[in-house]
Amino acid sequence: SEDIRGGVHNSAQHDSAMKHVIGSAVFIDDMPTLPETLEVALLLSPHAHAKVLSIDISKAEACSGVAAVITANCIPGLNDIAPVFKGEPVLAEDLVEYAGQPVAAIAADNYDNAFAAIEKIKVIYEELPAILSIQEAWDKGQFTYEPPKIVSGDAEKAIKDSDLVVNGEIACGGQDHFYLETQIALAIPGEGSDILVYSSTQHPTEVQHGVSRVLGINQNDVTVEVRRMGGAFGGKESQSTIVAAIAALLADKCRQPVKLRLRRDDDMIATGKRHDFLFKYQVGFSSTG
């Protein structure tokens, strides 16, 4: 009888292996450009922590080729794309909380025009003190949420009753996933409130939920398609949502296809990655004689 294709112990070639090797695999930026497709540039916060006192987009709107400029005030739905907790805005409103946080986005007839217009946006900030290390956050009791605890028995008593106690500390720096294809999304408005989003994401459902939330539409009005990614390694599990959401907001506003592809520097600055870690431990033990 014929062997089952891809059965146990049989080698099976990845369906895109040959396409990747010869360069014919189609990624989002390789797709034929639809008529009237707009491209996007982002204005990122230069401050780690600051109040946003005012944003003036009038000069940017008047720039050559610009179709739309959006800020948090332009979001028709909920300005939050947090996947688990709450409080991760698509565009900063009254407060920026990290250097590189998107504050505004511009859609234009090409990327060069969008990028040039970004410099015309005038934002007035009031810079606030920033906590930039784990140790400082620990010392000041500043946490993103209530620290979780895993408890078994009475650790303090057990250590107190131990013959020997060892204290230690391990630090691990942050890491960037550095996928070859940067974050990218192509949003295409459809009939009514329908929207199709091509997203380089590891979590299409999360993108669907985020886009529907910021647009204020039903989840079933949003279709997310992922054919392949040019690398991800965890860096496109949640961070792709903000890129898709901004593209979708501009596509909905302009009623035209919108592509948002981050330059390498903006990708590394604007999107979160593997955080630094600081491990402190205390171990008690006794000799058994």
KOLTIDO-157253 format. One record per residue (C-alpha): residue in three letters; residue number from 1; x, y, z. Coordinates in nm, 2 decimals, always signed. Example, Ala and Ser with C-alpha at 12.3 -4.5 7.8 and 13.67 -1.06 7.14 Angstrom:
KOLTIDO-157253
   residuo   num        x        y        z
       ALA     1    +1.23    -0.45    +0.78
       SER     2    +1.37    -0.11    +0.71
***
This chain:
KOLTIDO-157253
   residuo   num        x        y        z
       SER     1    +0.00    +0.00    +0.00
       GLU     2    +0.11    +0.36    -0.05
       ASP     3    +0.28    +0.53    +0.23
       ILE     4    +0.09    +0.81    +0.40
       ARG     5    +0.24    +1.14    +0.29
       GLY     6    +0.43    +1.28    +0.59
       GLY     7    +0.38    +0.97    +0.80
       VAL     8    +0.59    +0.88    +1.10
       HIS     9    +0.96    +0.83    +1.01
       ASN    10    +0.91    +0.98    +0.66
       SER    11    +1.08    +1.30    +0.58
       ALA    12    +0.85    +1.58    +0.45
       GLN    13    +0.96    +1.90    +0.28
       HIS    14    +0.82    +2.22    +0.42
       ASP    15    +0.56    +2.35    +0.17
       SER    16    +0.75    +2.68    +0.13
       ALA    17    +1.11    +2.54    +0.15
       MET    18    +1.18    +2.57    -0.23
       LYS    19    +1.01    +2.91    -0.25
       HIS    20    +1.22    +3.04    +0.04
       VAL    21    +1.54    +2.91    -0.12
       ILE    22    +1.48    +3.06    -0.46
       GLY    23    +1.33    +3.38    -0.33
       SER    24    +0.98    +3.34    -0.48
       ALA    25    +0.79    +3.32    -0.15
       VAL    26    +0.55    +3.61    -0.13
       PHE    27    +0.56    +3.82    +0.19
       ILE    28    +0.32    +4.11    +0.26
       ASP    29    +0.56    +4.37    +0.11
       ASP    30    +0.59    +4.15    -0.20
       MET    31    +0.22    +4.16    -0.27
       PRO    32    +0.12    +4.36    -0.58
       THR    33    +0.03    +4.71    -0.47
       LEU    34    -0.34    +4.78    -0.49
       PRO    35    -0.45    +5.10    -0.66
       GLU    36    -0.46    +5.40    -0.42
       THR    37    -0.26    +5.22    -0.15
       LEU    38    -0.13    +5.46    +0.11
       GLU    39    +0.18    +5.42    +0.32
       VAL    40    +0.24    +5.51    +0.68
       ALA    41    +0.50    +5.68    +0.90
       LEU    42    +0.48    +5.71    +1.28
       LEU    43    +0.57    +5.99    +1.52
       LEU    44    +0.73    +5.83    +1.82
       SER    45    +0.78    +5.98    +2.16
       PRO    46    +1.14    +6.09    +2.24
       HIS    47    +1.06    +6.07    +2.62
       ALA    48    +1.03    +5.77    +2.85
       HIS    49    +0.77    +5.94    +3.06
       ALA    50    +0.59    +6.27    +2.99
       LYS    51    +0.26    +6.45    +2.98
       VAL    52    +0.13    +6.53    +2.63
       LEU    53    +0.02    +6.89    +2.66
       SER    54    -0.07    +6.95    +2.30
       ILE    55    -0.04    +6.81    +1.95
       ASP    56    -0.06    +7.03    +1.64
       ILE    57    -0.10    +6.84    +1.31
       SER    58    -0.21    +7.12    +1.09
       LYS    59    +0.12    +7.17    +0.91
       ALA    60    +0.15    +6.79    +0.85
       GLU    61    -0.20    +6.77    +0.71
       ALA    62    -0.10    +7.03    +0.45
       CYS    63    +0.21    +6.84    +0.33
       SER    64    +0.24    +6.70    -0.02
       GLY    65    +0.07    +6.36    -0.07
       VAL    66    -0.08    +6.34    +0.28
       ALA    67    -0.42    +6.17    +0.30
       ALA    68    -0.47    +6.16    +0.68
       VAL    69    -0.30    +6.23    +1.01
       ILE    70    -0.44    +6.06    +1.32
       THR    71    -0.39    +6.09    +1.69
       ALA    72    -0.56    +5.92    +1.98
       ASN    73    -0.86    +6.16    +1.94
       CYS    74    -0.93    +6.00    +1.60
       ILE    75    -0.99    +5.65    +1.73
       PRO    76    -1.36    +5.56    +1.70
       GLY    77    -1.35    +5.27    +1.93
       LEU    78    -1.14    +5.19    +2.24
       ASN    79    -0.78    +5.31    +2.25
       ASP    80    -0.65    +4.99    +2.40
       ILE    81    -0.49    +4.68    +2.23
       ALA    82    -0.36    +4.51    +2.55
       PRO    83    -0.39    +4.14    +2.50
       VAL    84    -0.42    +4.02    +2.86
       PHE    85    -0.44    +4.32    +3.10
       LYS    86    -0.57    +4.67    +3.02
       GLY    87    -0.41    +5.00    +2.94
       GLU    88    -0.20    +4.96    +2.63
       PRO    89    -0.30    +5.25    +2.40
       VAL    90    -0.26    +5.24    +2.02
       LEU    91    -0.16    +5.60    +2.02
       ALA    92    -0.06    +5.79    +2.34
       GLU    93    -0.33    +6.03    +2.47
       ASP    94    -0.24    +6.25    +2.77
       LEU    95    +0.07    +6.05    +2.87
       VAL    96    +0.36    +5.88    +2.71
       GLU    97    +0.51    +5.59    +2.91
       TYR    98    +0.81    +5.48    +2.70
       ALA    99    +1.05    +5.62    +2.46
       GLY   100    +0.93    +5.52    +2.12
       GLN   101    +0.56    +5.51    +2.20
       PRO   102    +0.35    +5.60    +1.89
       VAL   103    +0.19    +5.94    +1.93
       ALA   104    +0.06    +6.01    +1.58
       ALA   105    +0.05    +5.84    +1.24
       ILE   106    +0.04    +5.98    +0.89
       ALA   107    -0.09    +5.81    +0.57
       ALA   108    +0.04    +5.94    +0.24
       ASP   109    +0.06    +5.84    -0.12
       ASN   110    +0.41    +5.71    -0.06
       TYR   111    +0.64    +5.65    +0.24
       ASP   112    +0.88    +5.94    +0.16
       ASN   113    +0.59    +6.19    +0.18
       ALA   114    +0.46    +6.04    +0.50
       PHE   115    +0.80    +6.04    +0.66
       ALA   116    +0.87    +6.40    +0.56
       ALA   117    +0.53    +6.51    +0.70
       ILE   118    +0.60    +6.35    +1.04
       GLU   119    +0.86    +6.63    +1.11
       LYS   120    +0.58    +6.89    +1.07
       ILE   121    +0.38    +6.76    +1.37
       LYS   122    +0.44    +6.98    +1.68
       VAL   123    +0.40    +6.81    +2.02
       ILE   124    +0.46    +6.99    +2.34
       TYR   125    +0.56    +6.76    +2.63
       GLU   126    +0.61    +6.81    +3.00
       GLU   127    +0.88    +6.56    +3.09
       LEU   128    +0.83    +6.36    +3.40
       PRO   129    +1.07    +6.15    +3.61
       ALA   130    +1.13    +5.81    +3.46
       ILE   131    +1.22    +5.48    +3.63
       LEU   132    +1.47    +5.31    +3.40
       SER   133    +1.60    +5.01    +3.59
       ILE   134    +1.44    +4.71    +3.77
       GLN   135    +1.63    +4.79    +4.09
       GLU   136    +1.49    +5.14    +4.10
       ALA   137    +1.14    +5.02    +4.04
       TRP   138    +1.18    +4.76    +4.32
       ASP   139    +1.32    +5.02    +4.56
       LYS   140    +1.03    +5.26    +4.49
       GLY   141    +0.76    +4.99    +4.48
       GLN   142    +0.66    +5.08    +4.13
       PHE   143    +0.52    +4.77    +3.95
       THR   144    +0.31    +4.73    +3.64
       TYR   145    +0.07    +4.51    +3.85
       GLU   146    +0.05    +4.34    +4.19
       PRO   147    +0.35    +4.11    +4.21
       PRO   148    +0.24    +3.75    +4.20
       LYS   149    +0.35    +3.50    +4.47
       ILE   150    +0.39    +3.13    +4.46
       VAL   151    +0.39    +3.00    +4.82
       SER   152    +0.45    +2.65    +4.96
       GLY   153    +0.50    +2.63    +5.33
       ASP   154    +0.66    +2.89    +5.56
       ALA   155    +0.98    +2.99    +5.37
       GLU   156    +1.09    +3.26    +5.62
       LYS   157    +1.07    +3.01    +5.91
       ALA   158    +1.25    +2.74    +5.71
       ILE   159    +1.53    +2.97    +5.62
       LYS   160    +1.55    +3.10    +5.98
       ASP   161    +1.59    +2.74    +6.11
       SER   162    +1.85    +2.65    +5.85
       ASP   163    +2.21    +2.59    +5.94
       LEU   164    +2.34    +2.78    +5.63
       VAL   165    +2.19    +3.05    +5.41
       VAL   166    +2.30    +3.15    +5.06
       ASN   167    +2.20    +3.47    +4.89
       GLY   168    +2.26    +3.54    +4.53
       GLU   169    +2.17    +3.76    +4.23
       ILE   170    +2.15    +3.70    +3.86
       ALA   171    +2.09    +3.97    +3.60
       CYS   172    +1.99    +3.92    +3.24
       GLY   173    +1.97    +4.19    +2.98
       GLY   174    +1.69    +4.26    +2.73
       GLN   175    +1.68    +4.09    +2.39
       ASP   176    +1.55    +4.19    +2.05
       HIS   177    +1.41    +3.91    +1.84
       PHE   178    +1.56    +4.07    +1.52
       TYR   179    +1.34    +3.90    +1.27
       LEU   180    +1.44    +3.96    +0.90
       GLU   181    +1.09    +4.09    +0.81
       THR   182    +1.00    +4.39    +1.03
       GLN   183    +0.65    +4.44    +1.16
       ILE   184    +0.41    +4.50    +0.87
       ALA   185    +0.04    +4.51    +0.80
       LEU   186    -0.18    +4.59    +0.50
       ALA   187    -0.54    +4.69    +0.58
       ILE   188    -0.80    +4.69    +0.31
       PRO   189    -1.15    +4.83    +0.38
       GLY   190    -1.44    +4.63    +0.25
       GLU   191    -1.82    +4.66    +0.24
       GLY   192    -1.97    +4.85    +0.53
       SER   193    -1.75    +4.80    +0.83
       ASP   194    -1.57    +4.50    +0.70
       ILE   195    -1.19    +4.51    +0.69
       LEU   196    -0.93    +4.27    +0.57
       VAL   197    -0.59    +4.28    +0.74
       TYR   198    -0.28    +4.11    +0.61
       SER   199    -0.06    +4.09    +0.91
       SER   200    +0.29    +3.94    +0.99
       THR   201    +0.17    +3.80    +1.32
       GLN   202    +0.20    +3.48    +1.53
       HIS   203    -0.14    +3.56    +1.68
       PRO   204    -0.41    +3.64    +1.41
       THR   205    -0.69    +3.62    +1.66
       GLU   206    -0.53    +3.88    +1.89
       VAL   207    -0.49    +4.11    +1.59
       GLN   208    -0.86    +4.05    +1.50
       HIS   209    -0.97    +4.14    +1.86
       GLY   210    -0.74    +4.45    +1.87
       VAL   211    -0.85    +4.59    +1.53
       SER   212    -1.22    +4.54    +1.61
       ARG   213    -1.17    +4.70    +1.95
       VAL   214    -1.01    +5.02    +1.82
       LEU   215    -1.25    +5.05    +1.53
       GLY   216    -1.55    +4.98    +1.75
       ILE   217    -1.68    +4.71    +1.52
       ASN   218    -1.77    +4.34    +1.56
       GLN   219    -1.49    +4.09    +1.57
       ASN   220    -1.65    +3.90    +1.28
       ASP   221    -1.62    +4.22    +1.07
       VAL   222    -1.24    +4.18    +1.08
       THR   223    -1.06    +3.92    +0.87
       VAL   224    -0.69    +3.86    +0.94
       GLU   225    -0.48    +3.66    +0.69
       VAL   226    -0.13    +3.53    +0.76
       ARG   227    +0.05    +3.33    +0.49
       ARG   228    +0.40    +3.34    +0.63
       MET   229    +0.64    +3.55    +0.84
       GLY   230    +0.99    +3.65    +0.77
       GLY   231    +1.09    +3.55    +1.12
       ALA   232    +0.92    +3.62    +1.45
       PHE   233    +1.06    +3.41    +1.75
       GLY   234    +0.79    +3.55    +1.98
       GLY   235    +0.84    +3.91    +1.87
       LYS   236    +0.52    +3.90    +1.66
       GLU   237    +0.29    +3.74    +1.91
       SER   238    +0.15    +4.06    +2.05
       GLN   239    +0.36    +4.34    +1.91
       SER   240    +0.20    +4.30    +1.56
       THR   241    -0.14    +4.41    +1.70
       ILE   242    -0.05    +4.78    +1.73
       VAL   243    +0.09    +4.79    +1.38
       ALA   244    -0.22    +4.63    +1.23
       ALA   245    -0.45    +4.85    +1.44
       ILE   246    -0.29    +5.17    +1.32
       ALA   247    -0.31    +5.05    +0.96
       ALA   248    -0.67    +4.96    +1.01
       LEU   249    -0.75    +5.30    +1.16
       LEU   250    -0.61    +5.49    +0.87
       ALA   251    -0.77    +5.25    +0.61
       ASP   252    -1.11    +5.30    +0.78
       LYS   253    -1.06    +5.68    +0.78
       CYS   254    -0.94    +5.71    +0.42
       ARG   255    -1.14    +5.42    +0.28
       GLN   256    -0.83    +5.31    +0.09
       PRO   257    -0.58    +5.03    +0.13
       VAL   258    -0.31    +5.12    +0.39
       LYS   259    +0.03    +4.96    +0.44
       LEU   260    +0.23    +5.01    +0.75
       ARG   261    +0.58    +4.87    +0.75
       LEU   262    +0.82    +4.97    +1.02
       ARG   263    +1.18    +5.06    +0.94
       ARG   264    +1.43    +4.85    +1.14
       ASP   265    +1.51    +5.13    +1.38
       ASP   266    +1.15    +5.22    +1.44
       ASP   267    +1.07    +4.85    +1.49
       MET   268    +1.33    +4.81    +1.76
       ILE   269    +1.24    +5.14    +1.93
       ALA   270    +0.86    +5.12    +1.92
       THR   271    +0.78    +4.76    +1.99
       GLY   272    +0.84    +4.57    +2.31
       LYS   273    +1.07    +4.27    +2.33
       ARG   274    +1.21    +4.04    +2.59
       HIS   275    +1.25    +4.24    +2.90
       ASP   276    +1.55    +4.26    +3.13
       PHE   277    +1.54    +4.03    +3.43
       LEU   278    +1.68    +4.06    +3.78
       PHE   279    +1.67    +3.75    +3.99
       LYS   280    +1.74    +3.77    +4.37
       TYR   281    +1.73    +3.45    +4.57
       GLN   282    +1.78    +3.33    +4.92
       VAL   283    +1.83    +2.96    +5.00
       GLY   284    +1.85    +2.79    +5.33
       PHE   285    +1.98    +2.44    +5.40
       SER   286    +2.10    +2.22    +5.68
       SER   287    +2.37    +1.96    +5.70
       THR   288    +2.26    +1.61    +5.76
       GLY   289    +2.57    +1.51    +5.95
***
